[in-house]
């Protein structure tokens, strides 16, 4: 190593947590709600309408996961999936 290399500042960038796809987050939240005995559809609709994260259990980090997504992005994903799954 040369003397110059000791004078340079090295940059360290930690690998960011891998981002989960919207569909993966929805599935994980659905499963967590189901495991805790809630009606997952009702709870998720309550969250989407109100924005209140209290509708989502903290079990398996579900509440933190769903809060990583904007509600309008969630609605867009749901509508897209519904329409694409029900094409005639």
HTML snippet that shows the backbone in 3Dmol.js (N, CA, C, O; Angstrom):
<script src="https://3Dmol.org/build/3Dmol-min.js"></script>
<div id="view" style="width:600px;height:400px;position:relative"></div>
<script>
const pdb = `
ATOM      1  N   UNK A   1       0.836  -1.196   0.000  1.00  0.00           N
ATOM      2  CA  UNK A   1       0.000   0.000   0.000  1.00  0.00           C
ATOM      3  C   UNK A   1       0.869   1.243   0.000  1.00  0.00           C
ATOM      4  O   UNK A   1       1.859   1.327   0.727  1.00  0.00           O
ATOM      5  N   UNK A   2       0.502   2.169  -0.792  1.00  0.00           N
ATOM      6  CA  UNK A   2       1.267   3.410  -0.842  1.00  0.00           C
ATOM      7  C   UNK A   2       0.790   4.360   0.248  1.00  0.00           C
ATOM      8  O   UNK A   2      -0.269   4.171   0.846  1.00  0.00           O
ATOM      9  N   UNK A   3       1.574   5.354   0.480  1.00  0.00           N
ATOM     10  CA  UNK A   3       1.236   6.373   1.473  1.00  0.00           C
ATOM     11  C   UNK A   3      -0.071   7.077   1.122  1.00  0.00           C
ATOM     12  O   UNK A   3      -0.836   7.446   2.013  1.00  0.00           O
ATOM     13  N   UNK A   4      -0.336   7.269  -0.199  1.00  0.00           N
ATOM     14  CA  UNK A   4      -1.548   7.949  -0.651  1.00  0.00           C
ATOM     15  C   UNK A   4      -2.817   7.196  -0.249  1.00  0.00           C
ATOM     16  O   UNK A   4      -3.841   7.818   0.034  1.00  0.00           O
ATOM     17  N   UNK A   5      -2.756   5.868  -0.223  1.00  0.00           N
ATOM     18  CA  UNK A   5      -3.960   5.097   0.089  1.00  0.00           C
ATOM     19  C   UNK A   5      -4.381   5.284   1.540  1.00  0.00           C
ATOM     20  O   UNK A   5      -5.549   5.081   1.871  1.00  0.00           O
ATOM     21  N   UNK A   6      -3.442   5.671   2.421  1.00  0.00           N
ATOM     22  CA  UNK A   6      -3.794   5.908   3.810  1.00  0.00           C
ATOM     23  C   UNK A   6      -4.493   7.252   4.004  1.00  0.00           C
ATOM     24  O   UNK A   6      -5.130   7.484   5.032  1.00  0.00           O
ATOM     25  N   UNK A   7      -4.372   8.112   3.036  1.00  0.00           N
ATOM     26  CA  UNK A   7      -4.965   9.430   3.143  1.00  0.00           C
ATOM     27  C   UNK A   7      -6.344   9.513   2.510  1.00  0.00           C
ATOM     28  O   UNK A   7      -7.034  10.522   2.657  1.00  0.00           O
ATOM     29  N   UNK A   8      -6.748   8.478   1.816  1.00  0.00           N
ATOM     30  CA  UNK A   8      -8.056   8.472   1.177  1.00  0.00           C
ATOM     31  C   UNK A   8      -9.097   7.913   2.143  1.00  0.00           C
ATOM     32  O   UNK A   8      -8.824   6.988   2.908  1.00  0.00           O
ATOM     33  N   UNK A   9     -10.257   8.476   2.094  1.00  0.00           N
ATOM     34  CA  UNK A   9     -11.352   7.988   2.919  1.00  0.00           C
ATOM     35  C   UNK A   9     -12.115   6.926   2.158  1.00  0.00           C
ATOM     36  O   UNK A   9     -12.558   7.149   1.031  1.00  0.00           O
ATOM     37  N   UNK A  10     -12.265   5.783   2.775  1.00  0.00           N
ATOM     38  CA  UNK A  10     -13.005   4.686   2.167  1.00  0.00           C
ATOM     39  C   UNK A  10     -14.483   4.828   2.538  1.00  0.00           C
ATOM     40  O   UNK A  10     -14.825   5.222   3.653  1.00  0.00           O
ATOM     41  N   UNK A  11     -15.330   4.503   1.598  1.00  0.00           N
ATOM     42  CA  UNK A  11     -16.778   4.540   1.855  1.00  0.00           C
ATOM     43  C   UNK A  11     -17.255   3.123   2.130  1.00  0.00           C
ATOM     44  O   UNK A  11     -16.913   2.194   1.399  1.00  0.00           O
ATOM     45  N   UNK A  12     -18.034   2.961   3.171  1.00  0.00           N
ATOM     46  CA  UNK A  12     -18.648   1.675   3.482  1.00  0.00           C
ATOM     47  C   UNK A  12     -20.144   1.844   3.376  1.00  0.00           C
ATOM     48  O   UNK A  12     -20.728   2.747   3.975  1.00  0.00           O
ATOM     49  N   UNK A  13     -20.757   0.965   2.606  1.00  0.00           N
ATOM     50  CA  UNK A  13     -22.216   0.997   2.489  1.00  0.00           C
ATOM     51  C   UNK A  13     -22.739  -0.377   2.867  1.00  0.00           C
ATOM     52  O   UNK A  13     -22.470  -1.369   2.189  1.00  0.00           O
ATOM     53  N   UNK A  14     -23.486  -0.420   3.954  1.00  0.00           N
ATOM     54  CA  UNK A  14     -24.075  -1.681   4.388  1.00  0.00           C
ATOM     55  C   UNK A  14     -25.155  -2.089   3.391  1.00  0.00           C
ATOM     56  O   UNK A  14     -25.879  -1.245   2.861  1.00  0.00           O
ATOM     57  N   UNK A  15     -25.251  -3.360   3.149  1.00  0.00           N
ATOM     58  CA  UNK A  15     -26.278  -3.852   2.245  1.00  0.00           C
ATOM     59  C   UNK A  15     -27.636  -3.613   2.907  1.00  0.00           C
ATOM     60  O   UNK A  15     -27.895  -4.047   4.029  1.00  0.00           O
ATOM     61  N   UNK A  16     -28.480  -2.913   2.173  1.00  0.00           N
ATOM     62  CA  UNK A  16     -29.806  -2.633   2.720  1.00  0.00           C
ATOM     63  C   UNK A  16     -30.622  -3.914   2.765  1.00  0.00           C
ATOM     64  O   UNK A  16     -30.447  -4.820   1.950  1.00  0.00           O
ATOM     65  N   UNK A  17     -31.517  -3.962   3.741  1.00  0.00           N
ATOM     66  CA  UNK A  17     -32.415  -5.098   3.873  1.00  0.00           C
ATOM     67  C   UNK A  17     -33.141  -5.312   2.548  1.00  0.00           C
ATOM     68  O   UNK A  17     -33.660  -4.368   1.953  1.00  0.00           O
ATOM     69  N   UNK A  18     -33.170  -6.553   2.099  1.00  0.00           N
ATOM     70  CA  UNK A  18     -33.833  -6.834   0.832  1.00  0.00           C
ATOM     71  C   UNK A  18     -35.299  -6.414   0.917  1.00  0.00           C
ATOM     72  O   UNK A  18     -36.006  -6.726   1.875  1.00  0.00           O
ATOM     73  N   UNK A  19     -35.716  -5.712  -0.096  1.00  0.00           N
ATOM     74  CA  UNK A  19     -37.088  -5.241  -0.135  1.00  0.00           C
ATOM     75  C   UNK A  19     -38.019  -6.374  -0.525  1.00  0.00           C
ATOM     76  O   UNK A  19     -37.759  -7.118  -1.470  1.00  0.00           O
ATOM     77  N   UNK A  20     -39.096  -6.489   0.213  1.00  0.00           N
ATOM     78  CA  UNK A  20     -40.107  -7.474  -0.123  1.00  0.00           C
ATOM     79  C   UNK A  20     -41.052  -6.843  -1.134  1.00  0.00           C
ATOM     80  O   UNK A  20     -41.339  -5.648  -1.073  1.00  0.00           O
ATOM     81  N   UNK A  21     -41.520  -7.645  -2.042  1.00  0.00           N
ATOM     82  CA  UNK A  21     -42.511  -7.178  -3.008  1.00  0.00           C
ATOM     83  C   UNK A  21     -43.820  -6.930  -2.269  1.00  0.00           C
ATOM     84  O   UNK A  21     -44.080  -7.526  -1.224  1.00  0.00           O
ATOM     85  N   UNK A  22     -44.637  -6.044  -2.824  1.00  0.00           N
ATOM     86  CA  UNK A  22     -45.933  -5.734  -2.233  1.00  0.00           C
ATOM     87  C   UNK A  22     -46.747  -7.002  -2.004  1.00  0.00           C
ATOM     88  O   UNK A  22     -47.357  -7.172  -0.948  1.00  0.00           O
ATOM     89  N   UNK A  23     -46.756  -7.881  -2.984  1.00  0.00           N
ATOM     90  CA  UNK A  23     -47.544  -9.113  -2.849  1.00  0.00           C
ATOM     91  C   UNK A  23     -47.016  -9.981  -1.712  1.00  0.00           C
ATOM     92  O   UNK A  23     -47.800 -10.629  -1.018  1.00  0.00           O
ATOM     93  N   UNK A  24     -45.695 -10.005  -1.510  1.00  0.00           N
ATOM     94  CA  UNK A  24     -45.115 -10.787  -0.411  1.00  0.00           C
ATOM     95  C   UNK A  24     -45.507 -10.201   0.937  1.00  0.00           C
ATOM     96  O   UNK A  24     -45.788 -10.940   1.880  1.00  0.00           O
ATOM     97  N   UNK A  25     -45.527  -8.889   1.028  1.00  0.00           N
ATOM     98  CA  UNK A  25     -45.930  -8.237   2.270  1.00  0.00           C
ATOM     99  C   UNK A  25     -47.389  -8.537   2.565  1.00  0.00           C
ATOM    100  O   UNK A  25     -47.741  -8.866   3.698  1.00  0.00           O
ATOM    101  N   UNK A  26     -48.240  -8.425   1.552  1.00  0.00           N
ATOM    102  CA  UNK A  26     -49.658  -8.731   1.757  1.00  0.00           C
ATOM    103  C   UNK A  26     -49.857 -10.167   2.232  1.00  0.00           C
ATOM    104  O   UNK A  26     -50.658 -10.422   3.132  1.00  0.00           O
ATOM    105  N   UNK A  27     -49.133 -11.097   1.629  1.00  0.00           N
ATOM    106  CA  UNK A  27     -49.242 -12.505   2.035  1.00  0.00           C
ATOM    107  C   UNK A  27     -48.756 -12.700   3.473  1.00  0.00           C
ATOM    108  O   UNK A  27     -49.389 -13.423   4.241  1.00  0.00           O
ATOM    109  N   UNK A  28     -47.651 -12.070   3.843  1.00  0.00           N
ATOM    110  CA  UNK A  28     -47.108 -12.204   5.190  1.00  0.00           C
ATOM    111  C   UNK A  28     -48.065 -11.624   6.231  1.00  0.00           C
ATOM    112  O   UNK A  28     -48.268 -12.212   7.293  1.00  0.00           O
ATOM    113  N   UNK A  29     -48.651 -10.468   5.921  1.00  0.00           N
ATOM    114  CA  UNK A  29     -49.602  -9.833   6.841  1.00  0.00           C
ATOM    115  C   UNK A  29     -50.857 -10.696   6.963  1.00  0.00           C
ATOM    116  O   UNK A  29     -51.366 -10.906   8.064  1.00  0.00           O
ATOM    117  N   UNK A  30     -51.346 -11.189   5.841  1.00  0.00           N
ATOM    118  CA  UNK A  30     -52.515 -12.075   5.838  1.00  0.00           C
ATOM    119  C   UNK A  30     -52.268 -13.282   6.746  1.00  0.00           C
ATOM    120  O   UNK A  30     -53.110 -13.632   7.574  1.00  0.00           O
ATOM    121  N   UNK A  31     -51.107 -13.910   6.580  1.00  0.00           N
ATOM    122  CA  UNK A  31     -50.784 -15.113   7.361  1.00  0.00           C
ATOM    123  C   UNK A  31     -50.671 -14.793   8.853  1.00  0.00           C
ATOM    124  O   UNK A  31     -51.154 -15.554   9.692  1.00  0.00           O
ATOM    125  N   UNK A  32     -50.035 -13.669   9.182  1.00  0.00           N
ATOM    126  CA  UNK A  32     -49.886 -13.279  10.591  1.00  0.00           C
ATOM    127  C   UNK A  32     -51.246 -13.039  11.236  1.00  0.00           C
ATOM    128  O   UNK A  32     -51.482 -13.468  12.366  1.00  0.00           O
ATOM    129  N   UNK A  33     -52.145 -12.354  10.522  1.00  0.00           N
ATOM    130  CA  UNK A  33     -53.486 -12.112  11.055  1.00  0.00           C
ATOM    131  C   UNK A  33     -54.239 -13.419  11.240  1.00  0.00           C
ATOM    132  O   UNK A  33     -54.925 -13.612  12.243  1.00  0.00           O
ATOM    133  N   UNK A  34     -54.111 -14.302  10.287  1.00  0.00           N
ATOM    134  CA  UNK A  34     -54.776 -15.604  10.361  1.00  0.00           C
ATOM    135  C   UNK A  34     -54.255 -16.410  11.558  1.00  0.00           C
ATOM    136  O   UNK A  34     -55.035 -17.012  12.296  1.00  0.00           O
ATOM    137  N   UNK A  35     -52.939 -16.414  11.739  1.00  0.00           N
ATOM    138  CA  UNK A  35     -52.327 -17.144  12.854  1.00  0.00           C
ATOM    139  C   UNK A  35     -52.810 -16.629  14.204  1.00  0.00           C
ATOM    140  O   UNK A  35     -52.923 -17.398  15.159  1.00  0.00           O
ATOM    141  N   UNK A  36     -53.092 -15.349  14.286  1.00  0.00           N
ATOM    142  CA  UNK A  36     -53.560 -14.762  15.545  1.00  0.00           C
ATOM    143  C   UNK A  36     -55.074 -14.874  15.733  1.00  0.00           C
ATOM    144  O   UNK A  36     -55.614 -14.422  16.743  1.00  0.00           O
ATOM    145  N   UNK A  37     -55.759 -15.483  14.752  1.00  0.00           N
ATOM    146  CA  UNK A  37     -57.190 -15.723  14.894  1.00  0.00           C
ATOM    147  C   UNK A  37     -58.088 -14.606  14.400  1.00  0.00           C
ATOM    148  O   UNK A  37     -59.290 -14.626  14.663  1.00  0.00           O
ATOM    149  N   UNK A  38     -57.542 -13.644  13.700  1.00  0.00           N
ATOM    150  CA  UNK A  38     -58.334 -12.555  13.145  1.00  0.00           C
ATOM    151  C   UNK A  38     -58.869 -12.935  11.773  1.00  0.00           C
ATOM    152  O   UNK A  38     -58.354 -13.847  11.127  1.00  0.00           O
ATOM    153  N   UNK A  39     -59.907 -12.227  11.333  1.00  0.00           N
ATOM    154  CA  UNK A  39     -60.368 -12.339   9.958  1.00  0.00           C
ATOM    155  C   UNK A  39     -59.455 -11.415   9.151  1.00  0.00           C
ATOM    156  O   UNK A  39     -59.613 -10.195   9.205  1.00  0.00           O
ATOM    157  N   UNK A  40     -58.506 -11.978   8.405  1.00  0.00           N
ATOM    158  CA  UNK A  40     -57.505 -11.143   7.730  1.00  0.00           C
ATOM    159  C   UNK A  40     -58.090 -10.140   6.751  1.00  0.00           C
ATOM    160  O   UNK A  40     -57.593  -9.019   6.644  1.00  0.00           O
ATOM    161  N   UNK A  41     -59.128 -10.525   6.041  1.00  0.00           N
ATOM    162  CA  UNK A  41     -59.723  -9.604   5.067  1.00  0.00           C
ATOM    163  C   UNK A  41     -60.317  -8.389   5.774  1.00  0.00           C
ATOM    164  O   UNK A  41     -60.063  -7.249   5.386  1.00  0.00           O
ATOM    165  N   UNK A  42     -61.107  -8.644   6.812  1.00  0.00           N
ATOM    166  CA  UNK A  42     -61.719  -7.525   7.550  1.00  0.00           C
ATOM    167  C   UNK A  42     -60.665  -6.600   8.145  1.00  0.00           C
ATOM    168  O   UNK A  42     -60.806  -5.378   8.087  1.00  0.00           O
ATOM    169  N   UNK A  43     -59.618  -7.170   8.710  1.00  0.00           N
ATOM    170  CA  UNK A  43     -58.581  -6.357   9.340  1.00  0.00           C
ATOM    171  C   UNK A  43     -57.826  -5.525   8.307  1.00  0.00           C
ATOM    172  O   UNK A  43     -57.522  -4.356   8.545  1.00  0.00           O
ATOM    173  N   UNK A  44     -57.529  -6.126   7.173  1.00  0.00           N
ATOM    174  CA  UNK A  44     -56.789  -5.403   6.145  1.00  0.00           C
ATOM    175  C   UNK A  44     -57.646  -4.300   5.521  1.00  0.00           C
ATOM    176  O   UNK A  44     -57.139  -3.220   5.216  1.00  0.00           O
ATOM    177  N   UNK A  45     -58.927  -4.560   5.332  1.00  0.00           N
ATOM    178  CA  UNK A  45     -59.836  -3.529   4.828  1.00  0.00           C
ATOM    179  C   UNK A  45     -59.912  -2.384   5.837  1.00  0.00           C
ATOM    180  O   UNK A  45     -59.879  -1.215   5.453  1.00  0.00           O
ATOM    181  N   UNK A  46     -60.015  -2.714   7.118  1.00  0.00           N
ATOM    182  CA  UNK A  46     -60.029  -1.681   8.155  1.00  0.00           C
ATOM    183  C   UNK A  46     -58.791  -0.811   8.089  1.00  0.00           C
ATOM    184  O   UNK A  46     -58.878   0.411   8.211  1.00  0.00           O
ATOM    185  N   UNK A  47     -57.649  -1.427   7.900  1.00  0.00           N
ATOM    186  CA  UNK A  47     -56.400  -0.667   7.784  1.00  0.00           C
ATOM    187  C   UNK A  47     -56.404   0.206   6.540  1.00  0.00           C
ATOM    188  O   UNK A  47     -56.049   1.383   6.603  1.00  0.00           O
ATOM    189  N   UNK A  48     -56.805  -0.366   5.407  1.00  0.00           N
ATOM    190  CA  UNK A  48     -56.792   0.396   4.153  1.00  0.00           C
ATOM    191  C   UNK A  48     -57.739   1.592   4.198  1.00  0.00           C
ATOM    192  O   UNK A  48     -57.418   2.657   3.671  1.00  0.00           O
ATOM    193  N   UNK A  49     -58.890   1.423   4.818  1.00  0.00           N
ATOM    194  CA  UNK A  49     -59.860   2.524   4.890  1.00  0.00           C
ATOM    195  C   UNK A  49     -59.448   3.601   5.891  1.00  0.00           C
ATOM    196  O   UNK A  49     -59.623   4.791   5.632  1.00  0.00           O
ATOM    197  N   UNK A  50     -58.905   3.187   7.023  1.00  0.00           N
ATOM    198  CA  UNK A  50     -58.631   4.142   8.094  1.00  0.00           C
ATOM    199  C   UNK A  50     -57.179   4.621   8.147  1.00  0.00           C
ATOM    200  O   UNK A  50     -56.907   5.739   8.586  1.00  0.00           O
ATOM    201  N   UNK A  51     -56.250   3.775   7.700  1.00  0.00           N
ATOM    202  CA  UNK A  51     -54.839   4.095   7.849  1.00  0.00           C
ATOM    203  C   UNK A  51     -54.312   3.798   9.237  1.00  0.00           C
ATOM    204  O   UNK A  51     -53.145   4.060   9.529  1.00  0.00           O
ATOM    205  N   UNK A  52     -55.160   3.251  10.099  1.00  0.00           N
ATOM    206  CA  UNK A  52     -54.778   2.960  11.474  1.00  0.00           C
ATOM    207  C   UNK A  52     -54.060   1.609  11.540  1.00  0.00           C
ATOM    208  O   UNK A  52     -54.686   0.578  11.296  1.00  0.00           O
ATOM    209  N   UNK A  53     -52.770   1.590  11.860  1.00  0.00           N
ATOM    210  CA  UNK A  53     -52.030   0.329  11.892  1.00  0.00           C
ATOM    211  C   UNK A  53     -52.468  -0.613  13.012  1.00  0.00           C
ATOM    212  O   UNK A  53     -52.051  -1.770  13.043  1.00  0.00           O
ATOM    213  N   UNK A  54     -53.298  -0.132  13.925  1.00  0.00           N
ATOM    214  CA  UNK A  54     -53.789  -0.993  15.009  1.00  0.00           C
ATOM    215  C   UNK A  54     -54.648  -2.141  14.468  1.00  0.00           C
ATOM    216  O   UNK A  54     -54.872  -3.123  15.176  1.00  0.00           O
ATOM    217  N   UNK A  55     -55.127  -2.034  13.239  1.00  0.00           N
ATOM    218  CA  UNK A  55     -55.890  -3.125  12.631  1.00  0.00           C
ATOM    219  C   UNK A  55     -54.995  -4.315  12.291  1.00  0.00           C
ATOM    220  O   UNK A  55     -55.490  -5.420  12.070  1.00  0.00           O
ATOM    221  N   UNK A  56     -53.685  -4.097  12.249  1.00  0.00           N
ATOM    222  CA  UNK A  56     -52.742  -5.136  11.850  1.00  0.00           C
ATOM    223  C   UNK A  56     -51.945  -5.579  13.074  1.00  0.00           C
ATOM    224  O   UNK A  56     -51.397  -4.756  13.807  1.00  0.00           O
ATOM    225  N   UNK A  57     -51.892  -6.882  13.280  1.00  0.00           N
ATOM    226  CA  UNK A  57     -51.162  -7.440  14.409  1.00  0.00           C
ATOM    227  C   UNK A  57     -49.664  -7.164  14.285  1.00  0.00           C
ATOM    228  O   UNK A  57     -49.137  -7.007  13.184  1.00  0.00           O
ATOM    229  N   UNK A  58     -49.000  -7.109  15.417  1.00  0.00           N
ATOM    230  CA  UNK A  58     -47.543  -6.974  15.403  1.00  0.00           C
ATOM    231  C   UNK A  58     -46.877  -8.351  15.309  1.00  0.00           C
ATOM    232  O   UNK A  58     -45.654  -8.445  15.197  1.00  0.00           O
ATOM    233  N   UNK A  59     -47.673  -9.402  15.355  1.00  0.00           N
ATOM    234  CA  UNK A  59     -47.166 -10.779  15.239  1.00  0.00           C
ATOM    235  C   UNK A  59     -46.375 -10.929  13.939  1.00  0.00           C
ATOM    236  O   UNK A  59     -46.821 -10.495  12.876  1.00  0.00           O
ATOM    237  N   UNK A  60     -45.217 -11.539  14.035  1.00  0.00           N
ATOM    238  CA  UNK A  60     -44.324 -11.756  12.880  1.00  0.00           C
ATOM    239  C   UNK A  60     -43.976 -10.462  12.145  1.00  0.00           C
ATOM    240  O   UNK A  60     -43.723 -10.472  10.940  1.00  0.00           O
ATOM    241  N   UNK A  61     -43.965  -9.349  12.880  1.00  0.00           N
ATOM    242  CA  UNK A  61     -43.570  -8.052  12.327  1.00  0.00           C
ATOM    243  C   UNK A  61     -44.537  -7.534  11.249  1.00  0.00           C
ATOM    244  O   UNK A  61     -44.168  -6.679  10.444  1.00  0.00           O
ATOM    245  N   UNK A  62     -45.769  -8.050  11.237  1.00  0.00           N
ATOM    246  CA  UNK A  62     -46.737  -7.696  10.194  1.00  0.00           C
ATOM    247  C   UNK A  62     -47.045  -6.198  10.165  1.00  0.00           C
ATOM    248  O   UNK A  62     -47.144  -5.610   9.088  1.00  0.00           O
ATOM    249  N   UNK A  63     -47.193  -5.587  11.318  1.00  0.00           N
ATOM    250  CA  UNK A  63     -47.534  -4.156  11.361  1.00  0.00           C
ATOM    251  C   UNK A  63     -46.420  -3.314  10.747  1.00  0.00           C
ATOM    252  O   UNK A  63     -46.691  -2.383   9.988  1.00  0.00           O
ATOM    253  N   UNK A  64     -45.190  -3.630  11.065  1.00  0.00           N
ATOM    254  CA  UNK A  64     -44.061  -2.886  10.482  1.00  0.00           C
ATOM    255  C   UNK A  64     -43.946  -3.135   8.990  1.00  0.00           C
ATOM    256  O   UNK A  64     -43.615  -2.224   8.231  1.00  0.00           O
ATOM    257  N   UNK A  65     -44.216  -4.362   8.562  1.00  0.00           N
ATOM    258  CA  UNK A  65     -44.141  -4.672   7.136  1.00  0.00           C
ATOM    259  C   UNK A  65     -45.149  -3.857   6.337  1.00  0.00           C
ATOM    260  O   UNK A  65     -44.800  -3.247   5.327  1.00  0.00           O
ATOM    261  N   UNK A  66     -46.400  -3.849   6.793  1.00  0.00           N
ATOM    262  CA  UNK A  66     -47.440  -3.167   6.009  1.00  0.00           C
ATOM    263  C   UNK A  66     -47.219  -1.662   6.002  1.00  0.00           C
ATOM    264  O   UNK A  66     -47.616  -0.983   5.055  1.00  0.00           O
ATOM    265  N   UNK A  67     -46.597  -1.140   7.034  1.00  0.00           N
ATOM    266  CA  UNK A  67     -46.349   0.300   7.098  1.00  0.00           C
ATOM    267  C   UNK A  67     -45.214   0.736   6.170  1.00  0.00           C
ATOM    268  O   UNK A  67     -45.011   1.933   5.968  1.00  0.00           O
ATOM    269  N   UNK A  68     -44.472  -0.223   5.604  1.00  0.00           N
ATOM    270  CA  UNK A  68     -43.437   0.116   4.624  1.00  0.00           C
ATOM    271  C   UNK A  68     -44.047   0.522   3.293  1.00  0.00           C
ATOM    272  O   UNK A  68     -43.373   1.104   2.444  1.00  0.00           O
ATOM    273  N   UNK A  69     -45.317   0.213   3.117  1.00  0.00           N
ATOM    274  CA  UNK A  69     -45.994   0.477   1.846  1.00  0.00           C
ATOM    275  C   UNK A  69     -47.014   1.590   2.001  1.00  0.00           C
ATOM    276  O   UNK A  69     -47.653   1.719   3.045  1.00  0.00           O
ATOM    277  N   UNK A  70     -47.159   2.377   0.974  1.00  0.00           N
ATOM    278  CA  UNK A  70     -48.208   3.399   0.956  1.00  0.00           C
ATOM    279  C   UNK A  70     -49.546   2.703   0.713  1.00  0.00           C
ATOM    280  O   UNK A  70     -49.615   1.741  -0.051  1.00  0.00           O
ATOM    281  N   UNK A  71     -50.590   3.177   1.351  1.00  0.00           N
ATOM    282  CA  UNK A  71     -51.902   2.544   1.183  1.00  0.00           C
ATOM    283  C   UNK A  71     -52.379   2.599  -0.258  1.00  0.00           C
ATOM    284  O   UNK A  71     -53.015   1.654  -0.726  1.00  0.00           O
ATOM    285  N   UNK A  72     -52.091   3.674  -0.974  1.00  0.00           N
ATOM    286  CA  UNK A  72     -52.528   3.738  -2.373  1.00  0.00           C
ATOM    287  C   UNK A  72     -51.787   2.708  -3.226  1.00  0.00           C
ATOM    288  O   UNK A  72     -52.353   2.182  -4.185  1.00  0.00           O
ATOM    289  N   UNK A  73     -50.531   2.414  -2.889  1.00  0.00           N
ATOM    290  CA  UNK A  73     -49.802   1.361  -3.599  1.00  0.00           C
ATOM    291  C   UNK A  73     -50.408  -0.015  -3.311  1.00  0.00           C
ATOM    292  O   UNK A  73     -50.480  -0.869  -4.194  1.00  0.00           O
ATOM    293  N   UNK A  74     -50.834  -0.212  -2.084  1.00  0.00           N
ATOM    294  CA  UNK A  74     -51.501  -1.470  -1.722  1.00  0.00           C
ATOM    295  C   UNK A  74     -52.803  -1.633  -2.493  1.00  0.00           C
ATOM    296  O   UNK A  74     -53.082  -2.698  -3.042  1.00  0.00           O
ATOM    297  N   UNK A  75     -53.590  -0.575  -2.529  1.00  0.00           N
ATOM    298  CA  UNK A  75     -54.858  -0.637  -3.263  1.00  0.00           C
ATOM    299  C   UNK A  75     -54.628  -0.884  -4.746  1.00  0.00           C
ATOM    300  O   UNK A  75     -55.353  -1.662  -5.366  1.00  0.00           O
ATOM    301  N   UNK A  76     -53.632  -0.233  -5.314  1.00  0.00           N
ATOM    302  CA  UNK A  76     -53.312  -0.433  -6.723  1.00  0.00           C
ATOM    303  C   UNK A  76     -52.943  -1.896  -6.992  1.00  0.00           C
ATOM    304  O   UNK A  76     -53.395  -2.483  -7.975  1.00  0.00           O
ATOM    305  N   UNK A  77     -52.125  -2.474  -6.119  1.00  0.00           N
ATOM    306  CA  UNK A  77     -51.723  -3.877  -6.268  1.00  0.00           C
ATOM    307  C   UNK A  77     -52.940  -4.802  -6.182  1.00  0.00           C
ATOM    308  O   UNK A  77     -53.069  -5.743  -6.966  1.00  0.00           O
ATOM    309  N   UNK A  78     -53.810  -4.534  -5.245  1.00  0.00           N
ATOM    310  CA  UNK A  78     -55.001  -5.376  -5.073  1.00  0.00           C
ATOM    311  C   UNK A  78     -55.933  -5.296  -6.275  1.00  0.00           C
ATOM    312  O   UNK A  78     -56.425  -6.318  -6.753  1.00  0.00           O
ATOM    313  N   UNK A  79     -56.173  -4.093  -6.759  1.00  0.00           N
ATOM    314  CA  UNK A  79     -57.059  -3.921  -7.921  1.00  0.00           C
ATOM    315  C   UNK A  79     -56.434  -4.564  -9.153  1.00  0.00           C
ATOM    316  O   UNK A  79     -57.121  -5.252  -9.908  1.00  0.00           O
ATOM    317  N   UNK A  80     -55.141  -4.345  -9.364  1.00  0.00           N
ATOM    318  CA  UNK A  80     -54.457  -4.934 -10.516  1.00  0.00           C
ATOM    319  C   UNK A  80     -54.553  -6.461 -10.472  1.00  0.00           C
ATOM    320  O   UNK A  80     -54.894  -7.097 -11.469  1.00  0.00           O
ATOM    321  N   UNK A  81     -54.255  -7.033  -9.326  1.00  0.00           N
ATOM    322  CA  UNK A  81     -54.297  -8.493  -9.196  1.00  0.00           C
ATOM    323  C   UNK A  81     -55.713  -9.023  -9.418  1.00  0.00           C
ATOM    324  O   UNK A  81     -55.900 -10.030 -10.101  1.00  0.00           O
ATOM    325  N   UNK A  82     -56.694  -8.354  -8.851  1.00  0.00           N
ATOM    326  CA  UNK A  82     -58.078  -8.789  -9.009  1.00  0.00           C
ATOM    327  C   UNK A  82     -58.491  -8.769 -10.480  1.00  0.00           C
ATOM    328  O   UNK A  82     -59.045  -9.742 -10.991  1.00  0.00           O
ATOM    329  N   UNK A  83     -58.218  -7.661 -11.147  1.00  0.00           N
ATOM    330  CA  UNK A  83     -58.625  -7.529 -12.543  1.00  0.00           C
ATOM    331  C   UNK A  83     -57.878  -8.499 -13.461  1.00  0.00           C
ATOM    332  O   UNK A  83     -58.472  -9.082 -14.368  1.00  0.00           O
ATOM    333  N   UNK A  84     -56.586  -8.670 -13.224  1.00  0.00           N
ATOM    334  CA  UNK A  84     -55.821  -9.597 -14.054  1.00  0.00           C
ATOM    335  C   UNK A  84     -56.223 -11.045 -13.810  1.00  0.00           C
ATOM    336  O   UNK A  84     -56.161 -11.876 -14.717  1.00  0.00           O
ATOM    337  N   UNK A  85     -56.631 -11.341 -12.593  1.00  0.00           N
ATOM    338  CA  UNK A  85     -57.050 -12.723 -12.262  1.00  0.00           C
ATOM    339  C   UNK A  85     -58.435 -13.041 -12.764  1.00  0.00           C
ATOM    340  O   UNK A  85     -58.796 -14.212 -12.882  1.00  0.00           O
ATOM    341  N   UNK A  86     -59.225 -12.020 -13.064  1.00  0.00           N
ATOM    342  CA  UNK A  86     -60.609 -12.226 -13.452  1.00  0.00           C
ATOM    343  C   UNK A  86     -60.897 -11.760 -14.880  1.00  0.00           C
ATOM    344  O   UNK A  86     -62.025 -11.383 -15.198  1.00  0.00           O
ATOM    345  N   UNK A  87     -59.880 -11.788 -15.736  1.00  0.00           N
ATOM    346  CA  UNK A  87     -60.094 -11.415 -17.152  1.00  0.00           C
ATOM    347  C   UNK A  87     -60.975 -12.463 -17.804  1.00  0.00           C
ATOM    348  O   UNK A  87     -60.890 -13.656 -17.513  1.00  0.00           O
ATOM    349  N   UNK A  88     -61.814 -11.982 -18.684  1.00  0.00           N
ATOM    350  CA  UNK A  88     -62.701 -12.915 -19.410  1.00  0.00           C
ATOM    351  C   UNK A  88     -62.260 -13.059 -20.823  1.00  0.00           C
ATOM    352  O   UNK A  88     -62.877 -13.799 -21.590  1.00  0.00           O
TER     353      UNK A  88
END
`;
const viewer = $3Dmol.createViewer("view");
viewer.addModel(pdb, "pdb");
viewer.setStyle({}, {cartoon: {color: "spectrum"}});
viewer.zoomTo();
viewer.render();
</script>
